[in-house]
Amino acid sequence: MKKEGNIKISSENMMPIIKKWLYSDKDIFLREIVANGIDAITKFKKLAGLGEAQESGEEYCIKISVDKKAKTLTVEDNGIGMTETEVENYITQIAFSGASDFLAKYEKAGGDGIIGHFGLGFYSAYMVSENVEIFTKSYKDEPAVHWESDGNAVYSIEECDRKERGTKIVMHISAEEKEFLDEGNIKNLVRKYCSFMPYNVYVSYKGGGKDEPLNSTQPLYMKNPKDCTEDDYKKFYRDTFMDYNEPIFWVHLNMDYPFNLKGILYFPKVRSKVELERGKVKLYCNQVFIADNIKEVIPEFLMLLNGVIDCPDIPLNVSRSFLQNDREVKKISKHITKKVADKLGSLFKTDREKFEICWEDTSNFIKFGCIKEEDFYDKVKDIIIYKDINGKFISFKELIGEEEIKEPKTIYYASDELQQAQYIKMFKDAGLNAILCDTFIDPHFLSFIEYKTPDKLKFKRIDADVDGALKDGEGAEDTVLADIFKNAIGDDKLTVKFEQLKSAVPAIIITDEYMRRYTEMGQIYGMSGGDLARTMIVNTASPVISGIKDLDEERQKFVANYVYSLALLSFKKLDAEELDKFVSGNLKLLENYMK
């Protein structure tokens, strides 16, 4: 016989789950308890503003005290407090949020600044406590209440003699969590989770008195940008991120419509050209710390920056640490991207000199952002710049020029000024130009730009081709010389061509832009470059080349291999076998020289 009924949830079964799984990090309990106190104060101030409660002029604050002997951690606020009925409703009924009830009642008056929409925050205390007590007195003229439970679904509630309005949470810390009875540890947690809470947060030991507040109630990002100085921004950066390298510049986010968003994103100095160092973007909701680098709000490429984002409109789930899937979140993410792109564009247009000075520190970030975010690329594509071999910066837009082009324009580049110095000199002597692309992301980025602008740009490394301006007449094909190189090198896929260059050096150039790029990309992603064909251009203006046919067969083989190894050094990194040959060749030269 078919039966229907309501699913019943036993609190005896829920409490162990809450204790173990409610939060990924146990120390978040302190944030939750303090945030509840912040909410209580905000609620009371709202009521006072409406004339429904009477303020007494005291400082609104949160007091945290540690009693190691009694093994208790206490968090006390002087907010709205609770009546016995409210304790029954908001504490004993798990997941029934007092904030949502308050907001519903005072919806027309506005509920700005209320954080706790979740109803589970209080129970995070049981992640570290074997017993929790509540002492609370409402702003209403009703008796104070004492509530207590050991977290096993049984509680007691009775009147108590508390005189002051507000709530005191006393957590009896369990033996295995004694680290939360260490004053230094608690202060560090307050700095981590409560740095910018809107009311002062104090920490003291039993009998130790009240210390200075550990938080800043008016953090810089909450202020209007016009009220902030350069020194203010730098100090906030040092204090927040403990980085004593000054940021190169920053973006102050400050908007109220269509959603509330405030924050500061800092562009840090880059310590290395060979990697993208992950930064730390702290996400807050009404000045309560949520988490670092939440990818739904902070686009991946912006996580290379350091910064603070505060957005009260983000839809959080029960643990405050994760976002619900919401279209508004995507809008926030897109807006942050737009503001960063606008800042870069504005700096490029209004202070090109500063933009160029900052380029070395921002270029990898901008290139990575272009690859990862289509919208970002569209906004910054005209301000991407490269330094040329003459030391001047030039943008892709300036490289292309304003005139209409019928076929893609070839842009030459150097990936290593020292290694390719010979080729750079050849280009300069011939009146040619090239750009410097010397960061690890450039091979991928150049391919990306070619993909985005197939009818406008293509790139070749400075040693990947022989431009007409570098030639000094046509080099005559020489089958004998070609056979000498092929036999000496032993590579069936090697194509040998001859050109007479204006310079006697280099003797040989290895050319194949796409094979070389394929090899470089393989190295980045840990893949083999494969056994691909190579083209070798022999410079007939070189005395080494012109004299090679006069040598005996053994010396022909040695010289051919040696100049080929020199060409490979410029083309790519030598593999183990090639490097062994090159070192052996050098040693042999030394031996002959010393005879």
C-alpha positions, -999 to 999 in steps of 0.1 A, spaced: 0 0 0 14 34 -10 21 58 18 31 95 19 46 116 47 70 144 56 107 138 58 119 144 93 153 156 102 167 148 136 188 174 153 208 146 169 219 136 134 224 172 122 247 185 149 276 161 141 273 172 105 273 208 114 303 204 136 324 187 110 312 199 76 297 233 80 329 251 72 361 240 54 383 258 80 375 256 117 389 290 125 361 306 105 339 302 136 354 334 150 344 353 119 308 340 122 304 348 159 319 383 155 299 389 124 267 381 143 277 406 169 283 432 142 248 425 128 233 429 163 249 464 166 238 474 131 202 463 139 201 483 171 215 514 153 188 510 127 161 508 153 176 539 171 175 558 138 138 549 134 131 561 170 122 526 182 152 523 205 172 547 227 209 551 224 230 557 255 261 572 240 284 542 246 310 530 220 296 503 198 321 475 198 329 438 200 349 425 229 367 392 227 383 378 258 403 346 265 404 328 298 430 300 295 423 288 330 386 285 326 392 273 289 367 298 276 366 321 246 340 349 249 326 372 223 304 401 235 285 428 217 263 457 228 238 453 200 201 446 199 201 416 222 174 389 223 143 381 243 136 346 254 112 342 225 138 354 200 164 330 214 138 302 210 132 313 174 167 322 162 190 299 182 170 267 188 156 265 153 186 257 131 188 277 98 160 301 108 178 334 103 171 363 126 185 387 100 159 376 74 131 381 99 145 415 108 148 426 72 113 415 64 99 436 93 120 467 84 121 462 47 108 497 39 133 513 62 162 495 45 184 468 59 218 479 46 247 464 65 230 433 77 252 403 70 237 373 86 212 359 62 221 323 69 210 312 104 238 287 108 267 310 118 261 306 155 265 268 153 300 271 139 310 277 176 305 239 181 333 231 157 357 241 185 336 240 217 322 212 239 297 236 254 283 270 245 265 296 266 245 327 256 239 356 280 216 381 263 194 411 271 171 427 246 167 464 240 131 457 250 120 459 286 122 421 291 143 399 313 178 388 303 182 352 291 207 325 297 208 297 271 232 267 272 238 235 252 266 210 248 257 206 211 239 173 215 204 187 206 195 194 242 195 229 256 184 248 287 170 283 288 163 305 318 163 341 331 196 356 342 208 388 359 226 404 329 221 442 331 236 455 299 219 454 265 236 430 241 248 394 238 277 375 252 287 341 237 308 320 260 325 291 242 340 263 264 368 252 241 373 215 237 406 199 247 417 191 212 411 227 201 432 244 228 450 265 201 420 288 202 429 297 238 461 313 227 458 351 226 482 355 198 463 330 177 430 348 183 445 382 175 458 367 142 424 354 134 408 387 141 433 404 118 425 378 91 387 378 92 378 410 110 403 436 97 377 460 82 346 453 103 326 485 109 328 485 147 359 482 168 370 447 178 390 443 210 409 413 222 420 409 258 432 382 283 414 377 316 425 406 338 445 422 309 423 451 303 411 464 269 437 468 242 437 489 211 412 477 184 427 453 159 406 464 130 401 495 109 364 505 108 369 529 79 392 511 55 406 531 26 385 513 0 353 525 16 363 561 11 357 583 -20 388 582 -43 391 620 -43 396 619 -5 426 594 -8 462 605 -13 490 585 -29 505 579 5 472 566 18 471 540 -10 507 529 -4 502 526 33 470 506 29 488 483 5 517 477 30 494 472 59 470 448 41 495 427 21 527 430 41 545 438 9 571 465 12 577 468 -25 555 497 -36 527 489 -61 532 506 -94 496 518 -96 461 509 -86 424 510 -95 399 523 -70 365 507 -75 336 528 -62 301 523 -75 266 522 -61 246 513 -92 234 489 -106 251 471 -77 272 481 -47 309 476 -52 339 491 -36 375 481 -35 411 487 -46 431 466 -70 469 470 -69 494 462 -96 524 448 -78 560 449 -90 569 418 -109 598 399 -94 606 377 -124 600 377 -161 597 339 -162 565 334 -143 532 349 -133 530 351 -96 496 347 -80 485 376 -60 458 378 -34 424 395 -40 404 395 -7 366 394 -10 345 411 16 308 414 22 298 445 42 334 446 55 333 409 66 360 388 51 347 360 29 377 344 11 407 350 -11 406 348 -49 370 337 -54 370 329 -91 333 336 -96 338 373 -87 375 378 -95 384 369 -131 413 345 -132 438 370 -147 430 396 -121 441 371 -94 477 381 -104 470 414 -86 467 422 -50 435 439 -38 404 442 -18 368 439 -31 337 446 -10 304 437 -25 273 435 -3 252 423 -32 270 390 -38 247 360 -31 264 338 -5 254 304 7 251 292 43 289 292 50 295 327 36 326 312 18 310 302 -15 289 319 -40 255 307 -53 252 306 -90 238 340 -99 238 362 -130 246 392 -109 280 377 -100 289 376 -137 279 412 -140 301 421 -111 330 402 -126 326 419 -160 324 453 -143 357 447 -124 373 437 -157 360 468 -174 373 491 -147 408 476 -148 408 480 -186 396 516 -184 423 524 -159 450 510 -182 435 528 -212 433 561 -193 469 558 -182 480 551 -218 463 582 -231 470 607 -204 505 596 -192 521 575 -219 555 580 -202 543 564 -169 525 537 -188 558 527 -206 577 528 -173 551 504 -158 550 481 -188 577 457 -177 557 450 -145 523 449 -162 529 433 -196 526 397 -185 494 405 -166 479 423 -196 489 396 -221 475 369 -198 443 389 -195 439 392 -232 443 355 -237 418 346 -209 392 373 -213 377 384 -247 362 415 -233 395 426 -217 413 420 -250 388 441 -269 393 470 -245 432 470 -243 443 457 -278 452 491 -290 474 499 -259 496 468 -260 531 480 -265 566 465 -271 600 480 -269 619 479 -302 656 472 -308 662 510 -306 648 512 -271 615 529 -281 580 516 -272 556 511 -300 520 497 -300 507 471 -324 483 497 -338 513 520 -345 532 490 -361 503 484 -385 498 520 -393 467 538 -405 470 529 -442 449 500 -456 469 468 -460 462 441 -485 482 413 -468 494 407 -432 523 429 -422 554 409 -409 567 421 -376 602 408 -366 610 402 -330 640 393 -309 635 369 -279 669 374 -264 689 406 -268 722 390 -259 718 358 -278 705 375 -309 727 406 -307 744 397 -340 711 397 -358 699 429 -341 731 446 -353 724 433 -388 688 447 -387 700 481 -374 727 483 -400 701 476 -427 677 502 -413 652 475 -402 634 474 -369 622 446 -346 605 444 -313 617 426 -281 596 397 -269 616 383 -240 590 369 -215 578 333 -212 543 342 -223 553 359 -255 554 328 -278 519 320 -269 508 356 -270 522 363 -305 503 332 -318 472 346 -301 476 380 -318 481 363 -351 449 343 -345 430 375 -336 444 396 -365 450 371 -394 446 398 -420 469 423 -403 499 408 -385 522 379 -386 554 375 -365 588 361 -373 618 360 -350 647 381 -361 667 351 -371 639 332 -387 642 347 -422 665 367 -444 649 400 -454 659 415 -487 675 444 -470 700 421 -454 712 405 -487 741 416 -507 732 400 -540 720 365 -546 738 336 -532 747 309 -558 734 274 -551 763 250 -544 754 213 -545 789 203 -533 787 225 -503 751 214 -496 762 178 -496 791 185 -472 766 199 -447 740 172 -451 766 144 -448 783 160 -418 751 167 -399 733 136 -409 698 151 -411 677 139 -440 651 166 -433 676 194 -434 670 218 -464 701 239 -473 698 272 -490 724 298 -500 723 336 -495 750 363 -497 745 386 -467 759 421 -462 776 408 -430 801 380 -429 785 367 -397 767 346 -390 779 318 -412 746 299 -409 711 308 -400 685 282 -390 650 293 -401 616 279 -394 595 302 -373 565 279 -368 587 248 -360 606 268 -335 574 281 -319 560 246 -318 591 235 -299 589 264 -275 552 257 -267 561 221 -262 587 231 -236 561 253 -218 536 225 -216 561 197 -210 557 181 -245 582 169 -270 588 193 -299 589 165 -324 613 157 -352 605 184 -377 622 197 -408 647 225 -406 659 250 -432 695 262 -430 706 293 -448 743 293 -456 759 328 -458 782 327 -488 798 360 -476 814 342 -447 851 333 -451 845 302 -431 819 290 -456 840 300 -487 870 281 -473 853 249 -462 857 231 -495 895 235 -493 897 213 -462 901 176 -461 870 155 -454 875 151 -417 880 189 -412 850 196 -435 828 175 -412 842 191 -381 837 227 -393 802 220 -408 791 205 -375 806 233 -355 790 262 -374 757 243 -374 759 240 -336 765 277 -334 734 283 -355 714 259 -333 724 279 -302 706 309 -315 677 289 -328 668 268 -297 682 251 -267 706 223 -276 695 188 -265 719 165 -247 735 150 -278 739 184 -295 754 200 -265 778 171 -261 789 175 -297 794 213 -292 814 209 -260 836 183 -276 842 205 -306 853 234 -284 877 212 -265 891 199 -298 896 235 -310 915 243 -278 937 212 -281 947 222 -317 953 258 -306 976 248 -278 998 226 -301 
